[in-house]
Amino acid sequence: MRRLAAVLAFGICLHARATTIVAIWTPVKIVISGDSLINSDWTAANGTPRHQVSNDCKIRKFGTNYISAAGNYKIAKAAFDIWQAASRACDSSINVTGCTVRFREELRRDLAQIAGAREVHLSAIVAGLENGWPALDHITLTGTPRGGISVRVESFRSGRQTWGRVILGERGAIDRYEAASPTTMSSSIQDQVLTLVRVEAGALPQEVGAPFSVLAIATAGEHWIHPGCCPASCTK
């Protein structure tokens, strides 16, 4: 039985590119929204392709910080799972910068060998409070057999910017929506992030779907505006 389970797990791949995460940073607040739909494809022991749809939290807490990601975030054949990498890197981190540095190096090390055999694309955000103020880092990692690993980090901090936004995963419908509606800024950033995730879900309902989660991180603390599938279970 254990051998069969191992064979089944061996071929599993989570399509996290079929994900939309929107984060808006300001000097006093970060709001992150994401969908919860998971598409899993694997090959059974008899060689038959299998597909399963489920829901899970895509905005997870490690140590004092929150991490979300899109792209190749689970590759079972290479024993790579981004949530395990995040746990190793950030469970003991006390600030965003420390978590990001450790997480970046963990991803670089884990994915370097994988990129020697196939292309990998991964983007992630690390969000939390640093010196009492909201801080957000955006990590982008790409790798190819010929080009190796490339890692870029974009940071948002108080005193450097006044506003910033990061979109992970699917965003084609969001771009079209904003191009057709130049004045899409709503009265609150929590309305903005949730609206944009819903726009993408409306265009790609089989890849981006409810329940939707919305998390706010402010100088006074953090709270779930809409839990969705976070932090532990799915609710409509």
N, CA, C and O of each residue as an XYZ file, in Angstrom:
944
protein
N       0.829     -1.203      0.000
C       0.000      0.000      0.000
C       0.871      1.264      0.000
O       0.615      2.218     -0.735
N       1.920      1.240      0.859
C       2.810      2.397      0.898
C       3.507      2.585     -0.445
O       3.709      3.714     -0.892
N       3.875      1.476     -1.086
C       4.554      1.567     -2.374
C       3.623      2.172     -3.413
O       4.049      2.988     -4.230
N       2.343      1.773     -3.387
C       1.374      2.322     -4.335
C       1.201      3.816     -4.106
O       1.146      4.595     -5.057
N       1.114      4.212     -2.841
C       0.954      5.639     -2.532
C       2.140      6.435     -3.031
O       1.989      7.547     -3.538
N       3.328      5.856     -2.882
C       4.529      6.547     -3.359
C       4.513      6.709     -4.859
O       4.920      7.751     -5.374
N       4.046      5.687     -5.576
C       3.965      5.759     -7.035
C       2.972      6.822     -7.462
O       3.220      7.577     -8.402
N       1.834      6.878     -6.757
C       0.820      7.877     -7.093
C       1.336      9.289     -6.848
O       1.103     10.194     -7.649
N       2.033      9.464     -5.743
C       2.534     10.795     -5.412
C       3.657     11.223     -6.333
O       3.864     12.417     -6.549
N       4.372     10.276     -6.870
C       5.555     10.576     -7.670
C       5.257     11.454     -8.853
O       6.050     12.324     -9.211
N       4.095     11.223     -9.473
C       3.793     11.967    -10.686
C       2.967     13.205    -10.480
O       2.587     13.858    -11.452
N       2.671     13.553     -9.224
C       1.741     14.650     -9.008
C       2.390     16.004     -9.279
O       3.566     16.218     -8.984
N       1.607     16.901     -9.840
C       2.084     18.256    -10.111
C       0.937     19.219     -9.872
O      -0.142     19.045    -10.439
N       1.150     20.234     -9.041
C       0.125     21.236     -8.789
C       0.339     22.408     -9.723
O       1.433     22.968     -9.802
N      -0.728     22.776    -10.438
C      -0.621     23.861    -11.410
C      -0.902     25.185    -10.705
O      -2.015     25.707    -10.759
N       0.120     25.716    -10.047
C      -0.043     26.955     -9.296
C      -0.041     28.169    -10.196
O      -0.377     29.265     -9.747
N       0.330     28.005    -11.459
C       0.214     29.136    -12.382
C      -1.260     29.458    -12.573
O      -1.617     30.602    -12.854
N      -2.123     28.449    -12.421
C      -3.570     28.661    -12.436
C      -3.993     29.193    -11.076
O      -4.770     28.569    -10.354
N      -3.467     30.349    -10.753
C      -3.646     31.000     -9.451
C      -3.615     32.494     -9.695
O      -2.932     32.962    -10.605
N      -4.346     33.243     -8.892
C      -4.203     34.694     -8.921
C      -4.101     35.214     -7.495
O      -4.989     34.993     -6.670
N      -3.006     35.906     -7.222
C      -2.776     36.555     -5.937
C      -2.520     38.037     -6.220
O      -1.698     38.378     -7.070
N      -3.224     38.907     -5.508
C      -3.009     40.354     -5.657
C      -2.670     40.936     -4.290
O      -3.401     40.728     -3.322
N      -1.568     41.660     -4.213
C      -1.152     42.306     -2.966
C      -0.927     43.788     -3.216
O      -0.279     44.166     -4.192
N      -1.455     44.619     -2.343
C      -1.209     46.064     -2.394
C      -0.539     46.477     -1.096
O      -1.012     46.164     -0.003
N       0.573     47.187     -1.241
C       1.335     47.699     -0.093
C       1.187     49.205      0.006
O       1.249     49.906     -1.003
N       0.993     49.704      1.217
C       1.115     51.127      1.527
C       1.978     51.231      2.787
O       2.221     50.219      3.446
N       2.441     52.423      3.130
C       3.276     52.537      4.324
C       2.600     52.113      5.623
O       3.280     51.842      6.613
N       1.248     52.053      5.630
C       0.552     51.708      6.874
C      -0.229     50.400      6.800
O      -0.730     49.920      7.816
N      -0.338     49.813      5.592
C      -1.136     48.587      5.482
C      -0.763     47.798      4.235
O      -0.442     48.367      3.192
N      -0.811     46.473      4.368
C      -0.729     45.554      3.227
C      -2.022     44.760      3.199
O      -2.492     44.288      4.234
N      -2.597     44.613      2.012
C      -3.751     43.737      1.855
C      -3.457     42.749      0.736
O      -3.029     43.136     -0.351
N      -3.689     41.480      1.011
C      -3.421     40.402      0.055
C      -4.700     39.611     -0.165
O      -5.381     39.240      0.791
N      -5.022     39.355     -1.424
C      -6.170     38.510     -1.755
C      -5.743     37.412     -2.712
O      -4.883     37.618     -3.568
N      -6.348     36.253     -2.561
C      -6.032     35.143     -3.450
C      -7.185     34.178     -3.583
O      -8.080     34.137     -2.739
N      -7.155     33.398     -4.657
C      -8.159     32.354     -4.836
C      -7.692     31.103     -4.097
O      -6.640     31.111     -3.458
N      -8.475     30.030     -4.185
C      -8.129     28.805     -3.447
C      -8.166     27.549     -4.313
O      -7.959     26.445     -3.809
N      -8.426     27.706     -5.607
C      -8.607     26.538     -6.469
C      -7.273     25.855     -6.756
O      -6.294     26.512     -7.111
N      -7.240     24.535     -6.601
C      -6.049     23.734     -6.867
C      -6.378     22.694     -7.928
O      -7.306     21.902     -7.762
N      -5.608     22.696     -9.031
C      -5.722     21.662    -10.058
C      -4.526     20.725     -9.937
O      -3.384     21.162    -10.077
N      -4.771     19.448     -9.681
C      -3.699     18.469     -9.514
C      -3.763     17.437    -10.628
O      -4.812     16.845    -10.881
N      -2.648     17.229    -11.282
C      -2.540     16.212    -12.328
C      -1.451     15.217    -11.940
O      -0.387     15.615    -11.467
N      -1.710     13.936    -12.136
C      -0.693     12.933    -11.864
C      -0.947     11.702    -12.718
O      -2.007     11.564    -13.329
N       0.021     10.825    -12.754
C      -0.088      9.576    -13.493
C      -0.208      8.424    -12.496
O       0.652      8.249    -11.633
N      -1.270      7.650    -12.620
C      -1.497      6.526    -11.716
C      -0.501      5.404    -11.994
O       0.252      5.453    -12.967
N      -0.508      4.400    -11.132
C       0.442      3.291    -11.247
C       0.306      2.546    -12.570
O       1.278      1.990    -13.080
N      -0.922      2.539    -13.129
C      -1.135      1.840    -14.402
C      -0.892      2.733    -15.618
O      -1.151      2.327    -16.751
N      -0.389      3.966    -15.382
C      -0.078      4.874    -16.478
C      -1.218      5.770    -16.895
O      -1.078      6.551    -17.836
N      -2.351      5.672    -16.213
C      -3.515      6.486    -16.572
C      -3.383      7.910    -16.020
O      -3.123      8.076    -14.828
N      -3.554      8.937    -16.852
C      -3.516     10.321    -16.356
C      -4.700     10.583    -15.428
O      -5.821     10.165    -15.719
N      -4.463     11.257    -14.341
C      -5.515     11.584    -13.383
C      -5.541     13.090    -13.135
O      -4.530     13.783    -13.247
N      -6.737     13.569    -12.794
C      -6.915     14.999    -12.515
C      -7.864     15.150    -11.338
O      -8.864     14.440    -11.238
N      -7.544     16.077    -10.453
C      -8.393     16.345     -9.297
C      -8.433     17.836     -9.020
O      -7.420     18.527     -9.129
N      -9.614     18.328     -8.659
C      -9.800     19.725     -8.290
C     -10.104     19.787     -6.800
O     -10.951     19.048     -6.298
N      -9.409     20.673     -6.100
C      -9.632     20.835     -4.669
C      -9.428     22.300     -4.304
O      -9.188     23.139     -5.172
N      -9.526     22.595     -3.030
C      -9.315     23.970     -2.556
C      -8.356     23.965     -1.375
O      -8.355     23.042     -0.560
N      -7.544     25.006     -1.297
C      -6.598     25.110     -0.192
C      -6.190     26.563     -0.010
O      -6.377     27.393     -0.900
N      -5.630     26.856      1.159
C      -5.147     28.209      1.450
C      -3.875     28.489      0.669
O      -2.971     27.654      0.633
N      -3.796     29.653      0.045
C      -2.623     30.047     -0.725
C      -1.886     31.237     -0.115
O      -0.949     31.767     -0.711
N      -2.318     31.652      1.080
C      -1.649     32.730      1.813
C      -1.337     32.167      3.188
O      -2.217     32.114      4.047
N      -0.100     31.747      3.412
C       0.225     30.978      4.610
C       1.250     31.702      5.490
O       2.111     32.438      5.008
N       1.120     31.462      6.793
C       1.994     32.117      7.760
C       3.143     31.201      8.162
O       2.947     30.026      8.470
N       4.351     31.772      8.151
C       5.559     31.076      8.587
C       6.317     32.016      9.512
O       6.739     33.097      9.101
N       6.489     31.599     10.768
C       7.064     32.522     11.729
C       6.137     33.698     11.932
O       4.970     33.516     12.278
N       6.638     34.902     11.721
C       5.815     36.106     11.878
C       5.361     36.687     10.546
O       4.734     37.746     10.514
N       5.672     36.001      9.438
C       5.412     36.551      8.110
C       4.484     35.659      7.295
O       4.305     34.478      7.593
N       3.898     36.256      6.254
C       3.014     35.526      5.356
C       3.682     35.363      3.994
O       4.373     36.257      3.505
N       3.453     34.185      3.394
C       4.026     33.881      2.080
C       2.920     33.385      1.163
O       2.044     32.622      1.569
N       2.983     33.835     -0.082
C       2.088     33.338     -1.125
C       2.904     33.182     -2.396
O       3.929     33.842     -2.566
N       2.448     32.301     -3.298
C       3.272     32.015     -4.476
C       2.428     31.547     -5.645
O       1.279     31.133     -5.486
N       3.032     31.623     -6.828
C       2.435     31.090     -8.055
C       3.557     30.573     -8.938
O       4.691     31.047     -8.859
N       3.236     29.603     -9.776
C       4.241     29.012    -10.652
C       4.460     27.551    -10.319
O       3.538     26.858     -9.889
N       5.682     27.087    -10.519
C       6.006     25.680    -10.253
C       6.291     25.485     -8.765
O       7.440     25.289     -8.369
N       5.237     25.538     -7.942
C       5.534     25.496     -6.515
C       5.457     24.116     -5.891
O       5.713     23.963     -4.697
N       5.110     23.109     -6.680
C       5.193     21.740     -6.175
C       5.554     20.816     -7.332
O       4.775     20.647     -8.270
N       6.740     20.222     -7.257
C       7.227     19.310     -8.296
C       7.635     18.028     -7.593
O       8.759     17.903     -7.109
N       6.703     17.069     -7.541
C       6.929     15.869     -6.734
C       8.084     15.026     -7.241
O       8.798     14.411     -6.450
N       8.275     14.992     -8.561
C       9.368     14.178     -9.104
C      10.730     14.645     -8.603
O      11.684     13.870     -8.536
N      10.800     15.925     -8.251
C      12.057     16.475     -7.730
C      11.998     16.700     -6.221
O      12.902     17.300     -5.639
N      10.920     16.212     -5.592
C      10.735     16.368     -4.140
C      10.764     17.834     -3.720
O      11.285     18.175     -2.657
N      10.196     18.704     -4.570
C      10.163     20.133     -4.250
C       8.758     20.557     -3.882
O       7.802     20.283     -4.608
N       8.638     21.235     -2.737
C       7.367     21.792     -2.267
C       7.677     23.154     -1.657
O       8.431     23.247     -0.689
N       7.100     24.206     -2.220
C       7.451     25.549     -1.775
C       7.081     25.790     -0.319
O       7.759     26.549      0.374
N       6.002     25.145      0.157
C       5.603     25.364      1.545
C       6.614     24.741      2.512
O       6.847     25.271      3.598
N       7.204     23.629      2.118
C       8.257     23.041      2.938
C       9.499     23.931      2.929
O      10.153     24.110      3.957
N       9.817     24.486      1.759
C      10.955     25.403      1.673
C      10.708     26.641      2.528
O      11.619     27.127      3.198
N       9.475     27.153      2.507
C       9.137     28.328      3.309
C       9.246     28.026      4.803
O       9.701     28.864      5.581
N       8.830     26.838      5.192
C       8.915     26.454      6.597
C      10.368     26.382      7.061
O      10.709     26.881      8.134
N      11.215     25.760      6.251
C      12.632     25.666      6.616
C      13.280     27.045      6.719
O      14.109     27.292      7.594
N      12.888     27.934      5.811
C      13.537     29.245      5.747
C      13.003     30.238      6.770
O      13.762     31.043      7.311
N      11.697     30.185      7.039
C      11.070     31.311      7.725
C      10.360     31.005      9.037
O       9.866     31.928      9.685
N      10.290     29.748      9.449
C       9.602     29.454     10.707
C      10.221     30.175     11.891
O       9.529     30.505     12.854
N      11.529     30.421     11.821
C      12.202     31.085     12.939
C      12.550     32.541     12.634
O      13.234     33.189     13.426
N      12.093     33.055     11.509
C      12.415     34.440     11.137
C      11.538     35.417     11.909
O      10.369     35.134     12.168
N      12.098     36.562     12.276
C      11.337     37.554     13.023
C      11.071     38.810     12.216
O      10.369     39.703     12.691
N      11.619     38.906     10.995
C      11.310     40.065     10.159
C      11.266     39.643      8.693
O      11.709     38.553      8.330
N      10.726     40.522      7.866
C      10.522     40.203      6.454
C      11.856     40.038      5.734
O      12.019     39.109      4.943
N      12.802     40.916      5.994
C      14.089     40.838      5.302
C      14.791     39.517      5.579
O      15.290     38.876      4.655
N      14.835     39.109      6.828
C      15.481     37.851      7.180
C      14.816     36.662      6.536
O      15.488     35.756      6.043
N      13.478     36.658      6.538
C      12.724     35.588      5.897
C      13.005     35.554      4.408
O      13.230     34.482      3.846
N      12.996     36.709      3.760
C      13.207     36.768      2.314
C      14.593     36.262      1.929
O      14.733     35.504      0.969
N      15.606     36.673      2.663
C      16.976     36.251      2.351
C      17.095     34.734      2.453
O      17.652     34.094      1.561
N      16.581     34.161      3.524
C      16.666     32.711      3.700
C      15.815     31.968      2.671
O      16.231     30.942      2.132
N      14.627     32.494      2.405
C      13.706     31.867      1.457
C      14.283     31.901      0.049
O      14.229     30.907     -0.674
N      14.832     33.040     -0.335
C      15.442     33.173     -1.663
C      16.547     32.148     -1.867
O      16.616     31.501     -2.912
N      17.401     32.001     -0.881
C      18.504     31.057     -1.013
C      18.015     29.609     -0.982
O      18.578     28.745     -1.654
N      16.987     29.354     -0.214
C      16.387     28.013     -0.174
C      15.816     27.657     -1.545
O      16.014     26.546     -2.035
N      15.111     28.598     -2.158
C      14.541     28.359     -3.485
C      15.627     28.201     -4.534
O      15.548     27.321     -5.391
N      16.640     29.051     -4.466
C      17.736     28.965     -5.431
C      18.408     27.586     -5.358
O      18.689     26.969     -6.385
N      18.654     27.126     -4.159
C      19.317     25.839     -3.975
C      18.423     24.674     -4.434
O      18.885     23.757     -5.114
N      17.152     24.725     -4.056
C      16.240     23.626     -4.405
C      15.967     23.543     -5.902
O      15.866     22.454     -6.467
N      15.850     24.711     -6.537
C      15.436     24.727     -7.937
C      16.590     24.700     -8.930
O      16.366     24.490    -10.122
N      17.815     24.906     -8.470
C      18.961     24.905     -9.381
C      19.111     23.564    -10.083
O      19.360     23.522    -11.288
N      18.962     22.468     -9.343
C      19.088     21.143     -9.946
C      17.932     20.850    -10.890
O      18.115     20.235    -11.940
N      16.727     21.300    -10.501
C      15.554     21.077    -11.349
C      15.702     21.818    -12.669
O      15.365     21.288    -13.727
N      16.212     23.054    -12.604
C      16.377     23.874    -13.805
C      17.398     23.286    -14.761
O      17.421     23.650    -15.936
N      18.238     22.388    -14.281
C      19.181     21.726    -15.179
C      18.503     20.770    -16.136
O      19.086     20.379    -17.147
N      17.250     20.383    -15.818
C      16.532     19.424    -16.648
C      15.275     19.997    -17.294
O      14.798     19.461    -18.295
N      14.728     21.084    -16.733
C      13.478     21.641    -17.255
C      13.381     23.105    -16.868
O      14.090     23.573    -15.977
N      12.490     23.831    -17.552
C      12.268     25.229    -17.209
C      11.453     25.320    -15.917
O      10.554     24.511    -15.684
N      11.771     26.300    -15.086
C      11.001     26.556    -13.878
C      10.691     28.052    -13.799
O      11.522     28.897    -14.131
N       9.498     28.345    -13.358
C       9.057     29.724    -13.182
C       8.316     29.800    -11.853
O       7.356     29.063    -11.628
N       8.756     30.677    -10.991
C       8.159     30.786     -9.668
C       8.193     32.233     -9.207
O       9.213     32.909     -9.346
N       7.092     32.706     -8.664
C       7.058     34.041     -8.073
C       6.383     33.936     -6.712
O       5.444     33.161     -6.530
N       6.868     34.716     -5.770
C       6.354     34.639     -4.405
C       6.415     36.002     -3.747
O       7.184     36.873     -4.154
N       5.595     36.172     -2.725
C       5.660     37.375     -1.906
C       5.885     36.975     -0.453
O       5.416     35.933      0.006
N       6.611     37.827      0.252
C       6.802     37.702      1.694
C       6.305     38.998      2.305
O       6.760     40.075      1.919
N       5.377     38.916      3.255
C       4.757     40.119      3.806
C       4.680     40.031      5.325
O       4.479     38.958      5.893
N       4.842     41.173      5.964
C       4.747     41.229      7.417
C       5.116     42.612      7.905
O       5.117     43.576      7.140
N       5.432     42.701      9.199
C       5.862     43.967      9.788
C       7.363     43.932     10.012
O       7.919     42.912     10.420
N       8.014     45.060      9.742
C       9.445     45.195      9.987
C       9.674     46.538     10.669
O       9.335     47.589     10.123
N      10.248     46.494     11.862
C      10.401     47.703     12.683
C       9.058     48.383     12.910
O       8.974     49.607     13.015
N       8.021     47.575     12.982
C       6.685     48.087     13.263
C       5.897     48.563     12.069
O       4.756     48.997     12.226
N       6.480     48.496     10.850
C       5.823     49.007      9.653
C       5.639     47.896      8.617
O       6.454     46.976      8.545
N       4.574     47.978      7.818
C       4.343     46.949      6.791
C       5.504     46.863      5.799
O       6.008     47.883      5.330
N       5.915     45.652      5.491
C       7.010     45.418      4.542
C       6.615     44.285      3.609
O       6.031     43.289      4.038
N       6.937     44.443      2.329
C       6.565     43.452      1.319
C       7.734     43.211      0.376
O       8.331     44.155     -0.140
N       8.058     41.936      0.154
C       9.081     41.558     -0.817
C       8.478     40.658     -1.878
O       7.653     39.793     -1.585
N       8.903     40.875     -3.122
C       8.431     40.096     -4.264
C       9.627     39.377     -4.872
O      10.548     40.014     -5.386
N       9.609     38.048     -4.813
C      10.698     37.225     -5.340
C      10.262     36.620     -6.668
O       9.193     36.016     -6.757
N      11.081     36.779     -7.695
C      10.830     36.153     -8.997
C      12.021     35.276     -9.342
O      13.166     35.728     -9.335
N      11.737     34.021     -9.643
C      12.803     33.067     -9.964
C      12.476     32.365    -11.278
O      11.386     31.817    -11.444
N      13.414     32.384    -12.196
C      13.273     31.658    -13.458
C      14.526     30.821    -13.683
O      15.631     31.214    -13.307
N      14.335     29.667    -14.299
C      15.470     28.797    -14.564
C      15.275     28.015    -15.839
O      14.162     27.590    -16.148
N      16.353     27.820    -16.588
C      16.328     27.023    -17.811
C      17.579     26.144    -17.843
O      18.591     26.474    -17.224
N      17.507     25.030    -18.565
C      18.698     24.164    -18.668
C      19.928     24.888    -19.199
O      21.045     24.587    -18.779
N      19.743     25.832    -20.110
C      20.888     26.544    -20.689
C      21.283     27.787    -19.910
O      22.463     28.130    -19.837
N      20.306     28.457    -19.333
C      20.596     29.737    -18.693
C      20.806     29.695    -17.198
O      21.227     30.689    -16.608
N      20.520     28.556    -16.565
C      20.676     28.469    -15.123
C      19.558     29.196    -14.397
O      18.473     29.392    -14.944
N      19.830     29.595    -13.159
C      18.835     30.219    -12.298
C      19.035     31.733    -12.249
O      20.154     32.219    -12.090
N      17.926     32.473    -12.390
C      17.938     33.921    -12.226
C      16.943     34.292    -11.133
O      15.792     33.857    -11.169
N      17.373     35.090    -10.166
C      16.514     35.481     -9.051
C      16.500     37.000     -8.931
O      17.545     37.650     -8.941
N      15.299     37.548     -8.817
C      15.158     38.999     -8.649
C      14.236     39.267     -7.463
O      13.241     38.566     -7.278
N      14.563     40.284     -6.659
C      13.746     40.651     -5.497
C      13.374     42.124     -5.586
O      14.240     42.982     -5.758
N      12.098     42.406     -5.470
C      11.573     43.773     -5.431
C      11.026     44.018     -4.030
O      10.236     43.218     -3.529
N      11.434     45.111     -3.391
C      11.058     45.376     -2.003
C      10.257     46.666     -1.877
O      10.505     47.648     -2.577
N       9.290     46.634     -0.964
C       8.481     47.809     -0.657
C       8.621     48.089      0.839
O       8.297     47.242      1.671
N       9.110     49.295      1.175
C       9.356     49.671      2.556
C       8.937     51.117      2.800
O       8.944     51.950      1.893
N       8.575     51.388      4.036
C       8.241     52.750      4.444
C       9.442     53.657      4.239
O      10.562     53.308      4.614
N       9.210     54.824      3.645
C      10.283     55.768      3.359
C      10.846     55.628      1.964
O      11.547     56.525      1.496
N      10.557     54.514      1.274
C      11.060     54.319     -0.087
C       9.968     54.564     -1.134
O      10.209     55.201     -2.159
N       8.752     54.043     -0.858
C       7.640     54.208     -1.785
C       6.411     54.651     -1.006
O       6.397     54.633      0.225
N       5.392     55.045     -1.738
C       4.120     55.413     -1.107
C       3.016     54.424     -1.451
O       1.968     54.418     -0.806
N       3.238     53.590     -2.458
C       2.218     52.617     -2.884
C       2.903     51.579     -3.767
O       3.825     51.909     -4.513
N       2.463     50.346     -3.687
C       3.008     49.305     -4.551
C       2.024     48.168     -4.710
O       1.224     47.896     -3.815
N       2.086     47.504     -5.852
C       1.197     46.371     -6.099
C       1.954     45.233     -6.762
O       2.818     45.456     -7.610
N       1.618     44.005     -6.364
C       2.198     42.808     -6.956
C       1.064     41.874     -7.338
O       0.146     41.652     -6.549
N       1.124     41.321     -8.553
C       0.154     40.318     -9.003
C       0.921     39.054     -9.355
O       1.830     39.080    -10.184
N       0.551     37.951     -8.723
C       1.170     36.659     -9.005
C       0.206     35.795     -9.807
O      -1.005     35.843     -9.592
N       0.746     35.003    -10.734
C      -0.071     34.052    -11.478
C      -0.819     34.672    -12.635
O      -0.318     35.570    -13.312
N      -2.030     34.179    -12.853
C      -2.852     34.631    -13.977
C      -3.270     36.082    -13.797
O      -3.695     36.481    -12.713
N      -3.146     36.891    -14.886
C      -3.511     38.302    -14.785
C      -4.021     38.880    -16.105
O      -4.227     40.090    -16.200
N      -4.229     38.051    -17.119
C      -4.673     38.549    -18.416
C      -5.981     39.311    -18.343
O      -6.103     40.389    -18.926
N      -6.970     38.764    -17.631
C      -8.265     39.431    -17.509
C      -8.148     40.715    -16.695
O      -8.844     41.690    -16.978
N      -7.276     40.727    -15.688
C      -7.060     41.944    -14.901
C      -6.506     43.050    -15.783
O      -6.958     44.193    -15.708
N      -5.532     42.719    -16.615
C      -4.956     43.724    -17.508
C      -6.002     44.278    -18.468
O      -6.056     45.484    -18.706
N      -6.828     43.400    -19.016
C      -7.884     43.862    -19.939
C      -8.909     44.723    -19.204
O      -9.369     45.736    -19.731
N      -9.258     44.322    -18.008
C     -10.231     45.060    -17.187
C      -9.723     46.472    -16.885
O     -10.473     47.442    -16.992
N      -8.468     46.581    -16.512
C      -7.926     47.892    -16.170
C      -7.710     48.756    -17.413
O      -7.832     49.980    -17.348
N      -7.389     48.124    -18.542
C      -7.222     48.888    -19.778
C      -8.546     49.495    -20.232
O      -8.584     50.590    -20.793
N      -9.624     48.765    -19.980
C     -10.944     49.248    -20.395
C     -11.579     50.163    -19.363
O     -12.532     50.877    -19.674
N     -11.061     50.153    -18.131
C     -11.632     50.960    -17.060
C     -10.512     51.710    -16.346
O     -10.069     51.281    -15.281
N     -10.053     52.812    -16.906
C      -8.903     53.533    -16.340
C      -9.089     53.964    -14.886
O      -8.106     54.109    -14.160
N     -10.343     54.172    -14.448
C     -10.581     54.625    -13.079
C     -11.124     53.463    -12.250
O     -12.278     53.485    -11.821
N     -10.298     52.462    -12.029
C     -10.741     51.279    -11.273
C     -10.385     51.369     -9.794
O     -10.703     50.457     -9.031
N      -9.732     52.449     -9.376
C      -9.360     52.574     -7.973
C     -10.604     52.744     -7.111
O     -11.368     53.692     -7.297
N     -10.808     51.832     -6.172
C     -11.971     51.907     -5.293
C     -11.593     52.622     -4.002
O     -10.458     53.069     -3.842
N     -12.540     52.726     -3.092
C     -12.300     53.497     -1.878
C     -11.374     52.788     -0.905
O     -10.785     53.446     -0.047
N     -11.222     51.492     -1.001
C     -10.358     50.771     -0.073
C      -9.498     49.774     -0.831
O      -9.911     49.231     -1.855
N      -8.291     49.539     -0.313
C      -7.415     48.609     -1.013
C      -7.900     47.174     -0.865
O      -7.589     46.332     -1.708
N      -8.667     46.874      0.206
C      -9.218     45.518      0.296
C     -10.264     45.265     -0.785
O     -10.383     44.144     -1.279
N     -11.019     46.291     -1.153
C     -11.960     46.155     -2.263
C     -11.212     45.977     -3.577
O     -11.634     45.196     -4.430
N     -10.110     46.693     -3.746
C      -9.340     46.609     -4.989
C      -8.781     45.211     -5.210
O      -8.949     44.643     -6.289
N      -8.116     44.648     -4.200
C      -7.479     43.342     -4.401
C      -8.518     42.260     -4.642
O      -8.320     41.402     -5.503
N      -9.618     42.281     -3.903
C     -10.645     41.260     -4.067
C     -11.330     41.390     -5.420
O     -11.621     40.387     -6.070
N     -11.589     42.630     -5.847
C     -12.215     42.835     -7.154
C     -11.356     42.255     -8.266
O     -11.875     41.606     -9.174
N     -10.047     42.482     -8.207
C      -9.170     42.015     -9.275
C      -9.062     40.496     -9.307
O      -9.019     39.905    -10.386
N      -9.020     39.861     -8.154
C      -8.999     38.389     -8.127
C     -10.302     37.841     -8.701
O     -10.286     36.860     -9.445
N     -11.416     38.459     -8.366
C     -12.710     38.007     -8.892
C     -12.804     38.206    -10.403
O     -13.408     37.389    -11.097
N     -12.211     39.285    -10.916
C     -12.196     39.520    -12.360
C     -11.487     38.366    -13.073
O     -11.979     37.854    -14.078
N     -10.327     37.961    -12.546
C      -9.578     36.863    -13.168
C     -10.332     35.550    -13.048
O     -10.322     34.738    -13.974
N     -10.987     35.338    -11.913
C     -11.760     34.114    -11.724
C     -12.940     34.056    -12.689
O     -13.298     32.981    -13.172
N     -13.544     35.208    -12.971
C     -14.651     35.229    -13.911
C     -14.236     34.842    -15.311
O     -15.024     34.261    -16.057
N     -12.992     35.162    -15.678
C     -12.485     34.838    -17.010
C     -11.943     33.419    -17.092
O     -11.995     32.798    -18.154
N     -11.421     32.895    -15.974
C     -10.819     31.555    -15.953
C     -11.394     30.738    -14.796
O     -10.661     30.381    -13.874
N     -12.685     30.441    -14.831
C     -13.320     29.779    -13.681
C     -12.805     28.374    -13.393
O     -12.949     27.886    -12.272
N     -12.209     27.718    -14.380
C     -11.671     26.385    -14.141
C     -10.249     26.423    -13.570
O      -9.707     25.387    -13.185
N      -9.651     27.607    -13.517
C      -8.278     27.726    -13.034
C      -8.143     28.624    -11.813
O      -7.272     28.404    -10.971
N      -8.993     29.627    -11.713
C      -8.971     30.561    -10.580
C     -10.367     30.583     -9.982
O     -11.332     30.928    -10.665
N     -10.483     30.213     -8.700
C     -11.838     30.093     -8.169
C     -11.973     30.304     -6.674
O     -10.995     30.283     -5.926
N     -13.228     30.511     -6.259
C     -13.596     30.714     -4.860
C     -13.421     29.406     -4.073
O     -13.302     28.325     -4.648
N     -13.409     29.544     -2.738
C     -13.505     30.748     -1.922
C     -12.265     31.647     -2.060
O     -11.156     31.171     -2.300
N     -12.487     32.962     -1.900
C     -11.403     33.933     -1.969
C     -11.019     34.378     -0.560
O     -11.875     34.533      0.311
N      -9.742     34.575     -0.354
C      -9.231     35.023      0.946
C      -8.705     36.444      0.833
O      -8.158     36.835     -0.199
N      -8.874     37.215      1.903
C      -8.328     38.571      1.969
C      -7.707     38.765      3.351
O      -8.382     38.627      4.371
N      -6.415     39.085      3.372
C      -5.670     39.300      4.607
C      -5.178     40.738      4.673
O      -4.677     41.271      3.684
N      -5.320     41.366      5.835
C      -4.801     42.715      6.059
C      -3.707     42.663      7.118
O      -3.872     42.034      8.164
N      -2.589     43.328      6.837
C      -1.481     43.456      7.778
C      -1.239     44.945      7.972
O      -0.869     45.640      7.026
N      -1.444     45.443      9.186
C      -1.305     46.874      9.458
C      -0.421     47.078     10.682
O      -0.045     46.124     11.363
N      -0.100     48.336     10.943
C       0.756     48.639     12.085
C       0.140     48.148     13.394
O       0.860     47.832     14.341
N      -1.193     48.083     13.446
C      -1.872     47.646     14.668
C      -1.972     46.128     14.773
O      -2.360     45.604     15.817
N      -1.626     45.416     13.698
C      -1.722     43.958     13.726
C      -2.249     43.417     12.409
O      -2.308     44.134     11.409
N      -2.630     42.153     12.415
C      -3.098     41.468     11.204
C      -4.463     40.839     11.457
O      -4.778     40.460     12.586
N      -5.280     40.729     10.396
C      -6.557     40.029     10.537
C      -7.055     39.608      9.164
O      -6.727     40.211      8.142
N      -7.863     38.546      9.177
C      -8.475     38.043      7.948
C      -9.782     38.787      7.712
O     -10.720     38.666      8.501
N      -9.845     39.552      6.634
C     -11.079     40.238      6.260
C     -12.075     39.229      5.711
O     -13.253     39.242      6.065
N     -11.580     38.350      4.834
C     -12.346     37.211      4.323
C     -11.439     35.984      4.442
O     -10.479     35.872      3.680
N     -11.708     35.070      5.360
C     -10.814     33.920      5.528
C     -10.765     33.007      4.313
O      -9.690     32.534      3.942
N     -11.923     32.749      3.678
C     -11.931     31.792      2.573
C     -11.414     30.447      3.040
O     -12.021     29.827      3.914
N     -10.308     29.980      2.479
C      -9.700     28.716      2.900
C      -8.553     28.925      3.884
O      -7.788     27.999      4.153
N      -8.433     30.133      4.417
C      -7.332     30.421      5.334
C      -7.880     30.799      6.711
O      -9.010     31.278      6.814
N      -7.105     30.593      7.750
C      -5.788     29.979      7.702
C      -5.791     28.446      7.711
O      -4.757     27.827      7.461
N      -6.961     27.819      8.001
C      -6.905     26.363      8.170
C      -7.962     25.579      7.397
O      -7.729     24.417      7.065
N      -9.101     26.169      7.105
C     -10.173     25.404      6.466
C     -10.981     26.296      5.540
O     -10.983     27.519      5.677
N     -11.668     25.666      4.594
C     -12.417     26.410      3.572
C     -13.831     26.707      4.034
O     -14.539     25.827      4.524
N     -14.233     27.966      3.871
C     -15.607     28.373      4.131
C     -16.088     29.218      2.979
O     -15.308     29.989      2.419
N     -17.303     29.103      2.619
C     -17.881     29.911      1.535
C     -18.212     31.302      2.046
O     -18.707     32.136      1.289
